[in-house]
């Protein structure tokens, strides 16, 4: 990996973590029962949503 690719990994990871935190928080607000299965499903759905949000933002801004 070159230096440019390596230096871009930290902001990408921070953006994914921010999206995941926001989406997982929303999931917790909207569910009525907090049990381990709901937490696992919410974490997975938030991860998919975070990846989609990052891809959508990159599609719009990185041309």
HELIX and SHEET records of a PDB file:
HELIX    1   1 UNK A    3  UNK A   30  1                                  28    
HELIX    2   2 UNK A   36  UNK A   61  1                                  26    
END                                                                             
